[in-house]
């Protein structure tokens, strides 16, 4: 069956499924959330889920797509570009990034934590790396010390997401302002 995205029934069903998976992901570990539970929470038939999504991770990725887009865009504007002076104060997108993560901490803990989705984490890392690579190319900047741009972008994406995941998992996390300044200090190192 080929659904048109504009079809209001498709939009409604997908909206119900996205809301259900986000609610369940905020309540408990993703490994314990099944397609049947998502369908029940959304008030639809389990088979209907598979008309719209391959599996739970595909649904989860779609559900957080808007948040992911904002996270990726903010992250991609954070690195100090090689050859350009880096200001002492962290850039606003870095502050925005950590504010977004903090305001959605329960969900991101579930997504990045030990019982999270490896596909989700990989997709975020790839998206951040692609955005940073595009930024480097647009600026005509080379990678650090002649490192290829793609390697620089991969390094930045992995490092930033590692900091975010570590901050979310910390027993006594730094305040948002402290983690922003610590991250900026590391990103400015060349």
N, CA and C atoms as an extended XYZ file, in Angstrom:
570
Properties=species:S:1:pos:R:3:atomname:S:1:resname:S:1:resid:I:1 pbc="F F F"
N         0.850       -1.175        0.000 N   UNK     1
C         0.000        0.000        0.000 CA  UNK     1
C         0.895        1.237        0.000 C   UNK     1
N         0.649        2.145       -0.899 N   UNK     2
C         1.472        3.335       -1.027 CA  UNK     2
C         0.702        4.537       -0.480 C   UNK     2
N         1.142        5.036        0.660 N   UNK     3
C         0.481        6.189        1.287 CA  UNK     3
C         1.145        7.475        0.827 C   UNK     3
N         0.335        8.469        0.610 N   UNK     4
C         0.878        9.793        0.340 CA  UNK     4
C         1.097       10.467        1.675 C   UNK     4
N         2.228       11.160        1.803 N   UNK     5
C         2.552       11.830        3.055 CA  UNK     5
C         1.485       12.856        3.422 C   UNK     5
N         0.844       13.438        2.420 N   UNK     6
C        -0.153       14.470        2.679 CA  UNK     6
C        -1.451       13.885        3.234 C   UNK     6
N        -1.647       12.595        3.105 N   UNK     7
C        -2.878       11.947        3.570 CA  UNK     7
C        -3.040       12.201        5.068 C   UNK     7
N        -4.132       12.831        5.482 N   UNK     8
C        -4.321       13.151        6.904 CA  UNK     8
C        -4.350       11.909        7.792 C   UNK     8
N        -4.838       10.789        7.282 N   UNK     9
C        -4.854        9.555        8.078 CA  UNK     9
C        -3.434        9.071        8.375 C   UNK     9
N        -2.560        9.193        7.385 N   UNK    10
C        -1.159        8.794        7.578 CA  UNK    10
C        -0.501        9.721        8.595 C   UNK    10
N        -0.709       11.017        8.436 N   UNK    11
C        -0.135       11.984        9.394 CA  UNK    11
C        -0.637       11.711       10.801 C   UNK    11
N        -1.931       11.449       10.936 N   UNK    12
C        -2.520       11.188       12.247 CA  UNK    12
C        -1.930        9.917       12.859 C   UNK    12
N        -1.865        8.849       12.090 N   UNK    13
C        -1.332        7.579       12.597 CA  UNK    13
C         0.127        7.734       12.995 C   UNK    13
N         0.920        8.346       12.142 N   UNK    14
C         2.338        8.549       12.464 CA  UNK    14
C         2.498        9.438       13.696 C   UNK    14
N         1.651       10.435       13.816 N   UNK    15
C         1.707       11.296       14.995 CA  UNK    15
C         1.415       10.537       16.274 C   UNK    15
N         0.406        9.678       16.209 N   UNK    16
C         0.075        8.855       17.381 CA  UNK    16
C         1.225        7.915       17.733 C   UNK    16
N         1.827        7.314       16.725 N   UNK    17
C         2.939        6.389       16.967 CA  UNK    17
C         4.162        7.118       17.524 C   UNK    17
N         4.474        8.286       16.966 N   UNK    18
C         5.625        9.059       17.466 CA  UNK    18
C         5.408        9.454       18.921 C   UNK    18
N         4.225        9.938       19.236 N   UNK    19
C         3.936       10.334       20.622 CA  UNK    19
C         4.038        9.136       21.552 C   UNK    19
N         3.512        7.998       21.123 N   UNK    20
C         3.540        6.801       21.973 CA  UNK    20
C         4.958        6.332       22.242 C   UNK    20
N         5.800        6.275       21.214 N   UNK    21
C         7.164        5.774       21.431 CA  UNK    21
C         7.968        6.741       22.298 C   UNK    21
N         7.756        8.042       22.150 N   UNK    22
C         8.473        9.004       22.994 CA  UNK    22
C         8.017        8.905       24.447 C   UNK    22
N         6.721        8.735       24.669 N   UNK    23
C         6.220        8.565       26.040 CA  UNK    23
C         6.839        7.335       26.688 C   UNK    23
N         6.823        6.222       25.962 N   UNK    24
C         7.370        4.979       26.509 CA  UNK    24
C         8.883        5.073       26.707 C   UNK    24
N         9.578        5.732       25.780 N   UNK    25
C        11.032        5.880       25.901 CA  UNK    25
C        11.398        6.744       27.105 C   UNK    25
N        10.545        7.688       27.439 N   UNK    26
C        10.807        8.528       28.605 CA  UNK    26
C        10.502        7.792       29.909 C   UNK    26
N         9.653        6.776       29.835 N   UNK    27
C         9.253        6.042       31.040 CA  UNK    27
C        10.215        4.929       31.430 C   UNK    27
N        10.832        4.284       30.429 N   UNK    28
C        11.700        3.142       30.751 CA  UNK    28
C        12.679        2.848       29.626 C   UNK    28
N        13.588        1.910       29.879 N   UNK    29
C        14.623        1.553       28.909 CA  UNK    29
C        14.011        1.107       27.586 C   UNK    29
N        14.663        1.504       26.509 N   UNK    30
C        14.162        1.174       25.182 CA  UNK    30
C        14.098       -0.321       24.923 C   UNK    30
N        15.040       -1.073       25.472 N   UNK    31
C        15.054       -2.516       25.258 CA  UNK    31
C        13.772       -3.181       25.733 C   UNK    31
N        13.099       -2.570       26.689 N   UNK    32
C        11.885       -3.176       27.236 CA  UNK    32
C        10.612       -2.695       26.533 C   UNK    32
N        10.758       -1.830       25.531 N   UNK    33
C         9.602       -1.299       24.812 CA  UNK    33
C         9.402       -2.113       23.535 C   UNK    33
N         8.211       -2.668       23.389 N   UNK    34
C         7.926       -3.481       22.204 CA  UNK    34
C         7.007       -2.739       21.243 C   UNK    34
N         6.979       -3.220       20.017 N   UNK    35
C         6.067       -2.663       19.013 CA  UNK    35
C         4.620       -2.822       19.482 C   UNK    35
N         4.308       -3.953       20.101 N   UNK    36
C         2.948       -4.176       20.585 CA  UNK    36
C         2.544       -3.119       21.612 C   UNK    36
N         3.458       -2.780       22.515 N   UNK    37
C         3.158       -1.749       23.527 CA  UNK    37
C         2.986       -0.375       22.883 C   UNK    37
N         3.822       -0.087       21.899 N   UNK    38
C         3.708        1.202       21.204 CA  UNK    38
C         2.344        1.294       20.523 C   UNK    38
N         1.959        0.217       19.826 N   UNK    39
C         0.665        0.193       19.134 CA  UNK    39
C        -0.479        0.358       20.125 C   UNK    39
N        -0.389       -0.359       21.259 N   UNK    40
C        -1.450       -0.256       22.270 CA  UNK    40
C        -1.545        1.168       22.809 C   UNK    40
N        -0.392        1.777       23.115 N   UNK    41
C        -0.383        3.153       23.638 CA  UNK    41
C        -0.957        4.120       22.611 C   UNK    41
N        -0.664        3.871       21.335 N   UNK    42
C        -1.153        4.754       20.269 CA  UNK    42
C        -2.617        4.480       19.926 C   UNK    42
N        -3.153        3.349       20.400 N   UNK    43
C        -4.533        3.012       20.113 CA  UNK    43
C        -4.749        2.509       18.698 C   UNK    43
N        -3.737        1.829       18.154 N   UNK    44
C        -3.864        1.296       16.796 CA  UNK    44
C        -3.459       -0.175       16.786 C   UNK    44
N        -3.709       -0.826       15.685 N   UNK    45
C        -3.362       -2.229       15.504 CA  UNK    45
C        -1.858       -2.375       15.303 C   UNK    45
N        -1.281       -3.438       15.882 N   UNK    46
C         0.161       -3.679       15.776 CA  UNK    46
C         0.617       -3.777       14.317 C   UNK    46
N        -0.166       -4.426       13.485 N   UNK    47
C         0.198       -4.576       12.067 CA  UNK    47
C         0.294       -3.214       11.377 C   UNK    47
N        -0.481       -2.258       11.837 N   UNK    48
C        -0.453       -0.917       11.247 CA  UNK    48
C         0.910       -0.254       11.445 C   UNK    48
N         1.548       -0.550       12.560 N   UNK    49
C         2.886        0.023       12.812 CA  UNK    49
C         3.820       -0.340       11.666 C   UNK    49
N         3.761       -1.591       11.240 N   UNK    50
C         4.668       -2.065       10.195 CA  UNK    50
C         4.324       -1.544        8.801 C   UNK    50
N         3.158       -0.977        8.647 N   UNK    51
C         2.838       -0.300        7.388 CA  UNK    51
C         3.598        1.026        7.281 C   UNK    51
N         3.988        1.560        8.436 N   UNK    52
C         4.627        2.870        8.469 CA  UNK    52
C         6.120        2.820        8.806 C   UNK    52
N         6.549        1.824        9.577 N   UNK    53
C         7.940        1.762       10.061 CA  UNK    53
C         8.468        0.328        9.987 C   UNK    53
N         9.778        0.222        9.717 N   UNK    54
C        10.434       -1.096        9.658 CA  UNK    54
C        10.480       -1.767       11.020 C   UNK    54
N        10.819       -0.959       12.051 N   UNK    55
C        10.973       -1.504       13.400 CA  UNK    55
C        10.899       -0.374       14.413 C   UNK    55
N        11.095       -0.708       15.674 N   UNK    56
C        11.000        0.268       16.758 CA  UNK    56
C        12.015        1.399       16.586 C   UNK    56
N        13.266        1.065       16.221 N   UNK    57
C        14.282        2.104       16.061 CA  UNK    57
C        13.932        3.066       14.933 C   UNK    57
N        13.376        2.545       13.839 N   UNK    58
C        12.971        3.396       12.729 CA  UNK    58
C        11.897        4.380       13.196 C   UNK    58
N        10.953        3.884       13.977 N   UNK    59
C         9.902        4.738       14.539 CA  UNK    59
C        10.493        5.763       15.499 C   UNK    59
N        11.389        5.327       16.359 N   UNK    60
C        12.015        6.232       17.317 CA  UNK    60
C        12.796        7.331       16.609 C   UNK    60
N        13.543        6.962       15.573 N   UNK    61
C        14.301        7.959       14.817 CA  UNK    61
C        13.375        8.989       14.185 C   UNK    61
N        12.252        8.531       13.642 N   UNK    62
C        11.292        9.465       13.060 CA  UNK    62
C        10.698       10.367       14.139 C   UNK    62
N        10.430        9.786       15.305 N   UNK    63
C         9.805       10.549       16.390 CA  UNK    63
C        10.693       11.678       16.893 C   UNK    63
N        11.991       11.466       16.884 N   UNK    64
C        12.885       12.504       17.402 CA  UNK    64
C        13.557       13.303       16.279 C   UNK    64
N        13.063       13.132       15.059 N   UNK    65
C        13.688       13.792       13.906 CA  UNK    65
C        13.798       15.311       14.083 C   UNK    65
N        12.739       15.972       14.527 N   UNK    66
C        12.796       17.422       14.694 CA  UNK    66
C        13.819       17.807       15.749 C   UNK    66
N        13.786       17.109       16.870 N   UNK    67
C        14.760       17.387       17.926 CA  UNK    67
C        16.167       17.097       17.436 C   UNK    67
N        16.320       16.008       16.690 N   UNK    68
C        17.631       15.637       16.158 CA  UNK    68
C        18.133       16.707       15.207 C   UNK    68
N        17.249       17.203       14.349 N   UNK    69
C        17.652       18.250       13.415 CA  UNK    69
C        18.168       19.468       14.168 C   UNK    69
N        17.476       19.865       15.224 N   UNK    70
C        17.921       21.001       16.027 CA  UNK    70
C        19.220       20.719       16.735 C   UNK    70
N        19.367       19.512       17.259 N   UNK    71
C        20.599       19.100       17.937 CA  UNK    71
C        21.771       19.112       16.962 C   UNK    71
N        21.567       18.548       15.790 N   UNK    72
C        22.619       18.483       14.777 CA  UNK    72
C        23.012       19.880       14.311 C   UNK    72
N        22.021       20.714       14.057 N   UNK    73
C        22.314       22.075       13.594 CA  UNK    73
C        23.098       22.854       14.638 C   UNK    73
N        22.700       22.745       15.893 N   UNK    74
C        23.427       23.441       16.959 CA  UNK    74
C        24.830       22.885       17.097 C   UNK    74
N        24.972       21.577       17.061 N   UNK    75
C        26.293       20.953       17.211 CA  UNK    75
C        27.226       21.350       16.074 C   UNK    75
N        26.703       21.412       14.871 N   UNK    76
C        27.545       21.719       13.717 CA  UNK    76
C        28.074       23.144       13.736 C   UNK    76
N        27.418       24.033       14.478 N   UNK    77
C        27.876       25.426       14.551 CA  UNK    77
C        28.860       25.646       15.701 C   UNK    77
N        29.224       24.580       16.406 N   UNK    78
C        30.050       24.716       17.605 CA  UNK    78
C        31.561       24.682       17.413 C   UNK    78
N        32.099       23.948       16.449 N   UNK    79
C        33.558       23.827       16.440 CA  UNK    79
C        34.247       25.132       16.080 C   UNK    79
N        35.415       25.308       16.661 N   UNK    80
C        36.261       26.427       16.274 CA  UNK    80
C        36.872       26.039       14.931 C   UNK    80
N        36.652       26.841       13.908 N   UNK    81
C        37.170       26.499       12.586 CA  UNK    81
C        38.675       26.744       12.520 C   UNK    81
N        39.401       25.803       11.920 N   UNK    82
C        40.843       25.991       11.783 CA  UNK    82
C        41.140       27.268       11.005 C   UNK    82
N        42.162       27.964       11.430 N   UNK    83
C        42.587       29.183       10.743 CA  UNK    83
C        41.797       30.413       11.124 C   UNK    83
N        40.818       30.277       11.977 N   UNK    84
C        40.022       31.416       12.411 CA  UNK    84
C        40.176       31.570       13.915 C   UNK    84
N        40.230       32.797       14.410 N   UNK    85
C        40.370       32.970       15.855 CA  UNK    85
C        39.133       32.466       16.587 C   UNK    85
N        39.367       31.761       17.683 N   UNK    86
C        38.266       31.243       18.496 CA  UNK    86
C        38.037       32.190       19.664 C   UNK    86
N        36.819       32.684       19.829 N   UNK    87
C        36.551       33.593       20.952 CA  UNK    87
C        36.718       32.870       22.288 C   UNK    87
N        36.960       33.656       23.324 N   UNK    88
C        37.114       33.069       24.662 CA  UNK    88
C        35.803       32.499       25.184 C   UNK    88
N        34.710       33.158       24.894 N   UNK    89
C        33.413       32.712       25.382 CA  UNK    89
C        32.818       31.678       24.425 C   UNK    89
N        32.144       30.681       24.974 N   UNK    90
C        31.521       29.660       24.117 CA  UNK    90
C        30.495       30.289       23.187 C   UNK    90
N        30.389       29.762       21.976 N   UNK    91
C        29.383       30.292       21.046 CA  UNK    91
C        27.973       29.920       21.510 C   UNK    91
N        27.023       30.737       21.138 N   UNK    92
C        25.631       30.528       21.539 CA  UNK    92
C        25.106       29.147       21.131 C   UNK    92
N        25.449       28.631       19.927 N   UNK    93
C        24.940       27.292       19.583 CA  UNK    93
C        25.381       26.194       20.556 C   UNK    93
N        26.554       26.330       21.160 N   UNK    94
C        27.005       25.326       22.119 CA  UNK    94
C        26.148       25.404       23.387 C   UNK    94
N        25.864       26.609       23.823 N   UNK    95
C        24.981       26.798       24.974 CA  UNK    95
C        23.590       26.268       24.656 C   UNK    95
N        23.096       26.556       23.446 N   UNK    96
C        21.783       26.071       23.023 CA  UNK    96
C        21.747       24.538       22.987 C   UNK    96
N        22.820       23.945       22.517 N   UNK    97
C        22.905       22.490       22.427 CA  UNK    97
C        22.747       21.847       23.806 C   UNK    97
N        23.529       22.322       24.775 N   UNK    98
C        23.454       21.740       26.107 CA  UNK    98
C        22.134       22.080       26.811 C   UNK    98
N        21.560       23.237       26.506 N   UNK    99
C        20.243       23.569       27.069 CA  UNK    99
C        19.193       22.597       26.532 C   UNK    99
N        19.276       22.316       25.240 N   UNK   100
C        18.339       21.370       24.628 CA  UNK   100
C        18.497       19.979       25.245 C   UNK   100
N        19.726       19.526       25.375 N   UNK   101
C        19.978       18.199       25.951 CA  UNK   101
C        19.480       18.155       27.393 C   UNK   101
N        19.771       19.213       28.161 N   UNK   102
C        19.339       19.230       29.559 CA  UNK   102
C        17.819       19.210       29.678 C   UNK   102
N        17.134       19.942       28.816 N   UNK   103
C        15.676       19.987       28.905 CA  UNK   103
C        15.024       18.685       28.434 C   UNK   103
N        15.774       17.855       27.734 N   UNK   104
C        15.282       16.551       27.275 CA  UNK   104
C        16.150       15.428       27.821 C   UNK   104
N        16.706       15.633       29.006 N   UNK   105
C        17.704       14.712       29.567 CA  UNK   105
C        17.188       13.286       29.730 C   UNK   105
N        15.963       13.123       30.173 N   UNK   106
C        15.438       11.766       30.378 CA  UNK   106
C        15.450       11.001       29.062 C   UNK   106
N        14.949       11.622       28.016 N   UNK   107
C        14.903       10.967       26.713 CA  UNK   107
C        16.314       10.684       26.204 C   UNK   107
N        17.202       11.667       26.262 N   UNK   108
C        18.563       11.460       25.743 CA  UNK   108
C        19.342       10.441       26.575 C   UNK   108
N        19.089       10.367       27.880 N   UNK   109
C        19.721        9.316       28.689 CA  UNK   109
C        19.302        7.944       28.179 C   UNK   109
N        18.043        7.826       27.873 N   UNK   110
C        17.533        6.547       27.355 CA  UNK   110
C        18.124        6.240       25.977 C   UNK   110
N        18.236        7.262       25.133 N   UNK   111
C        18.712        7.035       23.775 CA  UNK   111
C        20.215        6.780       23.703 C   UNK   111
N        21.003        7.496       24.506 N   UNK   112
C        22.462        7.363       24.463 CA  UNK   112
C        23.008        6.398       25.505 C   UNK   112
N        22.187        6.033       26.487 N   UNK   113
C        22.659        5.206       27.591 CA  UNK   113
C        22.933        3.772       27.190 C   UNK   113
N        23.329        2.957       28.158 N   UNK   114
C        23.698        1.561       27.903 CA  UNK   114
C        22.585        0.730       27.259 C   UNK   114
N        21.336        1.074       27.525 N   UNK   115
C        20.222        0.328       26.930 CA  UNK   115
C        19.592        1.103       25.773 C   UNK   115
N        20.318        2.079       25.272 N   UNK   116
C        19.793        2.915       24.202 CA  UNK   116
C        19.882        2.262       22.842 C   UNK   116
N        19.689        3.051       21.825 N   UNK   117
C        19.690        2.577       20.453 CA  UNK   117
C        21.022        2.903       19.792 C   UNK   117
N        21.758        1.865       19.413 N   UNK   118
C        23.020        2.074       18.707 CA  UNK   118
C        22.769        2.752       17.362 C   UNK   118
N        21.662        2.392       16.706 N   UNK   119
C        21.333        3.030       15.429 CA  UNK   119
C        21.084        4.515       15.608 C   UNK   119
N        20.393        4.873       16.681 N   UNK   120
C        20.119        6.277       16.942 CA  UNK   120
C        21.420        7.036       17.167 C   UNK   120
N        22.280        6.510       18.038 N   UNK   121
C        23.561        7.164       18.333 CA  UNK   121
C        24.413        7.300       17.074 C   UNK   121
N        24.446        6.250       16.263 N   UNK   122
C        25.233        6.303       15.026 CA  UNK   122
C        24.658        7.331       14.060 C   UNK   122
N        23.350        7.379       13.982 N   UNK   123
C        22.716        8.344       13.068 CA  UNK   123
C        23.003        9.781       13.503 C   UNK   123
N        22.939       10.033       14.786 N   UNK   124
C        23.248       11.385       15.284 CA  UNK   124
C        24.701       11.730       14.966 C   UNK   124
N        25.620       10.801       15.255 N   UNK   125
C        27.043       11.047       15.004 CA  UNK   125
C        27.280       11.318       13.520 C   UNK   125
N        26.679       10.526       12.650 N   UNK   126
C        26.854       10.723       11.212 CA  UNK   126
C        26.270       12.059       10.760 C   UNK   126
N        25.129       12.418       11.303 N   UNK   127
C        24.497       13.683       10.920 CA  UNK   127
C        25.332       14.873       11.376 C   UNK   127
N        25.861       14.817       12.598 N   UNK   128
C        26.708       15.907       13.088 CA  UNK   128
C        27.971       15.994       12.236 C   UNK   128
N        28.597       14.859       11.954 N   UNK   129
C        29.815       14.859       11.135 CA  UNK   129
C        29.538       15.439        9.750 C   UNK   129
N        28.409       15.077        9.145 N   UNK   130
C        28.069       15.598        7.819 CA  UNK   130
C        27.862       17.109        7.849 C   UNK   130
N        27.186       17.606        8.889 N   UNK   131
C        26.963       19.052        9.008 CA  UNK   131
C        28.272       19.804        9.242 C   UNK   131
N        29.148       19.249       10.080 N   UNK   132
C        30.441       19.902       10.336 CA  UNK   132
C        31.282       19.894        9.065 C   UNK   132
N        31.268       18.783        8.344 N   UNK   133
C        32.008       18.707        7.083 CA  UNK   133
C        31.508       19.774        6.111 C   UNK   133
N        30.203       19.919        6.007 N   UNK   134
C        29.638       20.952        5.128 CA  UNK   134
C        30.075       22.342        5.574 C   UNK   134
N        30.109       22.576        6.874 N   UNK   135
C        30.543       23.872        7.401 CA  UNK   135
C        32.012       24.128        7.061 C   UNK   135
N        32.856       23.123        7.224 N   UNK   136
C        34.274       23.260        6.889 CA  UNK   136
C        34.448       23.558        5.407 C   UNK   136
N        33.693       22.847        4.575 N   UNK   137
C        33.779       23.062        3.134 CA  UNK   137
C        33.288       24.448        2.747 C   UNK   137
N        32.171       24.874        3.339 N   UNK   138
C        31.633       26.210        3.041 CA  UNK   138
C        32.614       27.303        3.428 C   UNK   138
N        33.333       27.101        4.527 N   UNK   139
C        34.290       28.095        5.000 CA  UNK   139
C        35.624       27.979        4.264 C   UNK   139
N        35.769       26.947        3.456 N   UNK   140
C        37.038       26.726        2.765 CA  UNK   140
C        38.153       26.361        3.729 C   UNK   140
N        37.786       25.872        4.906 N   UNK   141
C        38.777       25.549        5.935 CA  UNK   141
C        39.321       24.141        5.730 C   UNK   141
N        40.574       23.978        6.036 N   UNK   142
C        41.189       22.660        6.048 CA  UNK   142
C        40.962       22.058        7.421 C   UNK   142
N        41.194       20.777        7.537 N   UNK   143
C        41.132       20.142        8.843 CA  UNK   143
C        42.288       20.638        9.695 C   UNK   143
N        42.271       20.320       10.983 N   UNK   144
C        43.355       20.700       11.887 CA  UNK   144
C        44.681       20.155       11.390 C   UNK   144
N        45.713       20.984       11.358 N   UNK   145
C        47.074       20.583       10.978 CA  UNK   145
C        47.091       19.732        9.719 C   UNK   145
N        46.301       20.098        8.737 N   UNK   146
C        46.304       19.382        7.476 CA  UNK   146
C        45.543       18.066        7.489 C   UNK   146
N        44.857       17.753        8.584 N   UNK   147
C        44.042       16.540        8.642 CA  UNK   147
C        42.890       16.717        7.653 C   UNK   147
N        42.531       15.679        6.899 N   UNK   148
C        41.406       15.817        5.964 CA  UNK   148
C        40.133       16.279        6.682 C   UNK   148
N        39.356       17.081        5.987 N   UNK   149
C        38.124       17.633        6.570 CA  UNK   149
C        37.205       16.552        7.126 C   UNK   149
N        37.061       15.455        6.390 N   UNK   150
C        36.145       14.389        6.829 CA  UNK   150
C        36.606       13.792        8.156 C   UNK   150
N        37.907       13.641        8.328 N   UNK   151
C        38.434       13.097        9.587 CA  UNK   151
C        38.200       14.101       10.714 C   UNK   151
N        38.419       15.380       10.436 N   UNK   152
C        38.160       16.434       11.419 CA  UNK   152
C        36.688       16.404       11.838 C   UNK   152
N        35.784       16.289       10.870 N   UNK   153
C        34.350       16.275       11.164 CA  UNK   153
C        33.975       15.054       12.003 C   UNK   153
N        34.526       13.887       11.661 N   UNK   154
C        34.248       12.669       12.439 CA  UNK   154
C        34.773       12.800       13.867 C   UNK   154
N        35.955       13.363       14.005 N   UNK   155
C        36.548       13.558       15.332 CA  UNK   155
C        35.664       14.467       16.187 C   UNK   155
N        35.264       15.577       15.614 N   UNK   156
C        34.429       16.524       16.354 CA  UNK   156
C        33.112       15.878       16.772 C   UNK   156
N        32.444       15.203       15.836 N   UNK   157
C        31.144       14.589       16.140 CA  UNK   157
C        31.283       13.561       17.255 C   UNK   157
N        32.290       12.710       17.154 N   UNK   158
C        32.490       11.688       18.187 CA  UNK   158
C        32.817       12.292       19.537 C   UNK   158
N        33.690       13.297       19.534 N   UNK   159
C        34.084       13.936       20.793 CA  UNK   159
C        32.894       14.644       21.445 C   UNK   159
N        32.152       15.405       20.676 N   UNK   160
C        31.030       16.152       21.242 CA  UNK   160
C        29.957       15.211       21.786 C   UNK   160
N        29.613       14.192       21.023 N   UNK   161
C        28.583       13.263       21.495 CA  UNK   161
C        29.082       12.445       22.679 C   UNK   161
N        30.383       12.183       22.729 N   UNK   162
C        30.948       11.513       23.900 CA  UNK   162
C        30.816       12.375       25.147 C   UNK   162
N        31.054       13.670       24.997 N   UNK   163
C        30.901       14.594       26.126 CA  UNK   163
C        29.438       14.639       26.576 C   UNK   163
N        28.526       14.726       25.613 N   UNK   164
C        27.099       14.770       25.944 CA  UNK   164
C        26.693       13.500       26.686 C   UNK   164
N        27.083       12.338       26.160 N   UNK   165
C        26.713       11.071       26.797 CA  UNK   165
C        27.314       10.966       28.195 C   UNK   165
N        28.577       11.350       28.342 N   UNK   166
C        29.219       11.312       29.653 CA  UNK   166
C        28.547       12.240       30.644 C   UNK   166
N        28.164       13.419       30.197 N   UNK   167
C        27.492       14.393       31.063 CA  UNK   167
C        26.146       13.842       31.533 C   UNK   167
N        25.423       13.204       30.616 N   UNK   168
C        24.116       12.646       30.971 CA  UNK   168
C        24.234       11.488       31.955 C   UNK   168
N        25.317       10.732       31.887 N   UNK   169
C        25.489        9.550       32.729 CA  UNK   169
C        26.207        9.845       34.051 C   UNK   169
N        26.783       11.019       34.191 N   UNK   170
C        27.586       11.342       35.375 CA  UNK   170
C        26.760       11.275       36.658 C   UNK   170
N        27.369       10.722       37.703 N   UNK   171
C        26.717       10.662       39.011 CA  UNK   171
C        26.503       12.073       39.570 C   UNK   171
N        27.513       12.912       39.416 N   UNK   172
C        27.437       14.309       39.848 CA  UNK   172
C        27.803       15.186       38.654 C   UNK   172
N        26.854       15.404       37.749 N   UNK   173
C        27.175       16.145       36.529 CA  UNK   173
C        27.507       17.606       36.801 C   UNK   173
N        28.339       18.139       35.922 N   UNK   174
C        28.616       19.571       35.960 CA  UNK   174
C        27.331       20.323       35.645 C   UNK   174
N        27.268       21.566       36.067 N   UNK   175
C        26.117       22.392       35.689 CA  UNK   175
C        26.181       22.618       34.174 C   UNK   175
N        25.083       23.074       33.626 N   UNK   176
C        25.058       23.349       32.188 CA  UNK   176
C        26.142       24.354       31.813 C   UNK   176
N        26.292       25.406       32.588 N   UNK   177
C        27.300       26.423       32.293 CA  UNK   177
C        28.711       25.828       32.383 C   UNK   177
N        28.964       24.988       33.375 N   UNK   178
C        30.285       24.379       33.532 CA  UNK   178
C        30.612       23.441       32.373 C   UNK   178
N        29.635       22.639       31.941 N   UNK   179
C        29.912       21.707       30.841 CA  UNK   179
C        30.105       22.463       29.531 C   UNK   179
N        29.380       23.541       29.342 N   UNK   180
C        29.554       24.357       28.138 CA  UNK   180
C        30.971       24.927       28.098 C   UNK   180
N        31.435       25.492       29.202 N   UNK   181
C        32.779       26.081       29.235 CA  UNK   181
C        33.860       25.011       29.096 C   UNK   181
N        33.686       23.867       29.744 N   UNK   182
C        34.669       22.792       29.626 CA  UNK   182
C        34.733       22.277       28.189 C   UNK   182
N        33.583       22.118       27.565 N   UNK   183
C        33.537       21.641       26.180 CA  UNK   183
C        34.182       22.646       25.245 C   UNK   183
N        33.887       23.919       25.439 N   UNK   184
C        34.457       24.949       24.576 CA  UNK   184
C        35.977       25.003       24.730 C   UNK   184
N        36.455       24.845       25.948 N   UNK   185
C        37.906       24.818       26.171 CA  UNK   185
C        38.536       23.700       25.351 C   UNK   185
N        37.924       22.523       25.362 N   UNK   186
C        38.461       21.396       24.589 CA  UNK   186
C        38.344       21.636       23.089 C   UNK   186
N        37.234       22.197       22.636 N   UNK   187
C        37.041       22.422       21.205 CA  UNK   187
C        37.994       23.481       20.653 C   UNK   187
N        38.434       24.388       21.504 N   UNK   188
C        39.352       25.440       21.054 CA  UNK   188
C        40.792       24.951       20.962 C   UNK   188
N        41.108       23.828       21.594 N   UNK   189
C        42.475       23.312       21.519 CA  UNK   189
C        42.786       22.927       20.082 C   UNK   189
N        43.961       23.325       19.648 N   UNK   190
C        44.319       23.002       18.258 CA  UNK   190
C        45.705       22.426       18.237 C   UNK   190
